[in-house]
Amino acid sequence: MTRDDLNRFCAAMPQATHVVQWGNADVYKVGGKVFAIIGLGESGDTVTFKVSELAFEVLSDSPGLRPAPYMASRGLKWIQQYGQPGLSDDSLRDHIAASYDMVVAGLSKKRRSELGL
């Protein structure tokens, strides 16, 4: 997927907001909480997303993927796709959608209600 494709996909998530920060990274949030970061890495061609503990264990050693710098070092379960082969486009979309769902689930019931989620 291209960066534009990833941006379109993330922007289409319900109540997603977008900011550019951290050196021109496209940061997508829901309820003020990050669910995807596009373009933060040495090459600029990265996507970072939250994962379950099981997915973190499986994906951490996959070619083109790694525990997300800074986030994983703080004990957070985030993966960064930084190179090839990485994930297929469908799998990447599935993981970003799962990241979004985990972030929404972590919001308070009141906040989810305010957002209509």
N, C-alpha and C positions, 0 to 999 in steps of 0.2 A: 504494500500500500504506500502511496505517496503521502507526504506530509499534508497536502491539501485534502486527500481522501480521509486521513485520520482526523483532521480538523472538522470536516463535514460530519463524520460519524459522531464524534464527541459532542458537537454543537447540537445535534439532533436529539440528544437524550433529554427527557423531560426536566425542565427547570435548571438545565445546565447553564452555568455562566463561564465566561472566558476572560482571562486576563493574560497579558504578556508580562512576564517577570523573569528574574534570574537569568539575565543574559539572552533575551529574545526567545525564551521558551514559551510555548502556548500551554497555559495551565487551565485545566477544566475542573470546575467545582460544582457541587450541588449542596445547597444549604451552607455555603461557606467552607466546605471541606473538599479537599483535592481528591479526584478520582483518576486523573490521567495528566501526564506531563509529556509534551511532544517537543523534541528538539533540544534537550539539555544533555549535552555530552561532548566529548572531544570532537567527534565528527559532526555533531549537530543532527545526525540522522538517528535519533533514538526515540523510543516511547517507553514510558514508565507507568506502571499500574499496580494497584493493590491486589494481592492474591490471598487465598486461604493457606493455612499451614501446609496442607498436603500439596497444593500446587507449588508452593514455595520450594518444598523439598524436591519435587520432580523437575521443575523448570530451572532451578539454580545451576544445574550442571549441564544444561542443554546447550548445544552450539549456537552462538549468537545471542545468548541470554545470560544474565548474571543478576545476583542480588543488587538492587539499586544502590549505587553509591550514596552515602550519607544516611539514607533512610534505613537500609538494612543494618548499618553499623549501630543504629539506635534501637535495634530489636524489632523494627517494623517489618512486616512481610510485604515487601514491594519488589517487583522484578523489573529489570530494564532490558528491552530488546535493543541491542547496539550493533549487531552485525548479522551476517549471513550464516547459516540459513534462517535462523530465527523461527518464528511461527508462521504458519500459512495465514493468508489474509482472513479467512473464516475463523481460525483459531484466535487470532489477535483480536478480532471484533468480539468474539465470545468472552475473552478474558477482560477486555475493557468494559463490556456490559456487566460482567460479574463484579468488577471493581466498583462500578457505579452502584450496583445493587447492595454491595457490602457497606458502602458509605451511606446510602440512604437508610439502610437498616440500623446504622449506628446513630442516626439522628434521633432526637427525642420525638416522642409521639406528637407533641404539640408542634414541633418544627415541621414534621412531615405533613401534619394537617394544614399548617399555614401555607405550605408549598403545594398542597393538593396531591400529595404522593401517598 
